[in-house]
Amino acid sequence: MNISFTASRHPKKKPEDHELSFGTRFTDHMLLMDYSLEKGWHDLRIVPYDNFSLPPSTTVFHYGQAIFEGLKAYRRKDNQIQLFRAKDNFDRFNRSARRMCIPEIERDSVLDALKELIRIEEDWVPSSHGTSLYIRPTIIATDPFLGIRASHTYLFFTILSPVGAYYPEGFNPVKIWVTSEYVRAVPGGVGEAKTAGNYAASLYASEKAQKEGYTQVLWLDGKEHRYIEEVGSMNIFFVINNTIVTPELNGSILSGVTRNTVIQVARKNGLSVSEKRISIDEICEAHEKGELSEAFGSGTAAVISPVGTIRYKDHILTIKNGVAGPISTMLFDEITGIQYGEKEDSFQWTEII
Ligand SMILES: *Cc1c(COP(=O)(O)O)cnc(C)c1O
């Protein structure tokens, strides 16, 4: 596919690395592509970052037929820029597309266009420790039609956002609140898809948790409210008797690229990892017996997020006295080492662009 490029006539002032937070600044250009029944996906183009103009009847505004991805490009010490497991993100994007009746994109030509966009925006990729360029591919349904059916037209776009270090104040554990009242996903639902509505549906419980002084919600399964699923928008891991345990992919859990990275890096470092159904009662019991030594979330934004406190009904479990454990720390160092090109990438996950 040919990629056309229109340069911005009003390039913005780039932020200093210390001014960066998450998802507030965007680069000068974006990637776009259109879909119609007649032409399929077409007109892949790099254009100035700008507003969209869409009629109020646009189907995505009403019925939420939308999917997205989140991945990052990192600046290495030698100043080159690299992507981490981008193919895996775009494969998941296409799995989300299938579930939401959105036509799949051609992964490799879109990835080539993304690399071209990042080369154009090269100076936007921050370089201080822990910073990166966050990449947000999205597809929205664009038919100007209020009937409920899959749209016949779509807009694909990708925007880039330089982001600050996730842990400016150190690798500190968070407090999480187990909700036995609200659920994120149900068997047969769309929990496995990165689709917009899942996030809208999670906000109410998140706000409740925050009012209680907790950072994130730990979600249980949607049927029995017993089995652990995810934490906030991260996958969850526990260390019990020196084995790393994480819920198996059951259709309602989002299959995180970082989750898979954690599993592979842990095994390579000689740790045993078990993917299985695990109940909140088992976690409470392991804690009571002194067998629960660590808990952490995994996701692209934070990589590893250590958990210091878990509140479930009247139980308050404190893990490692609220400090990050050795396995969480090792995994964080190993994975970020590969992402920044400081450690050998024996899995061939990175791609210099
Ligand atoms: C994106 C996401 C994750 C983490 O996926 P990564 O590929 O590791 O970033 C986990 N759970 C939910 C619900 C998510 O949306």
The ligand as an ORCA input file, in Angstrom:
! r2SCAN-3c Opt
* xyz 0 1
  C      -4.538     -3.370     27.499
  C      -5.026     -4.164     28.645
  C      -4.200     -5.032     29.398
  C      -2.709     -5.083     29.223
  O      -2.298     -5.436     27.954
  P      -0.819     -5.103     27.488
  O      -0.780     -5.653     26.089
  O       0.091     -5.832     28.400
  O      -0.643     -3.636     27.557
  C      -4.786     -5.808     30.383
  N      -6.095     -5.733     30.648
  C      -6.915     -4.896     29.985
  C      -8.349     -4.857     30.328
  C      -6.394     -4.094     28.965
  O      -7.199     -3.265     28.308
*
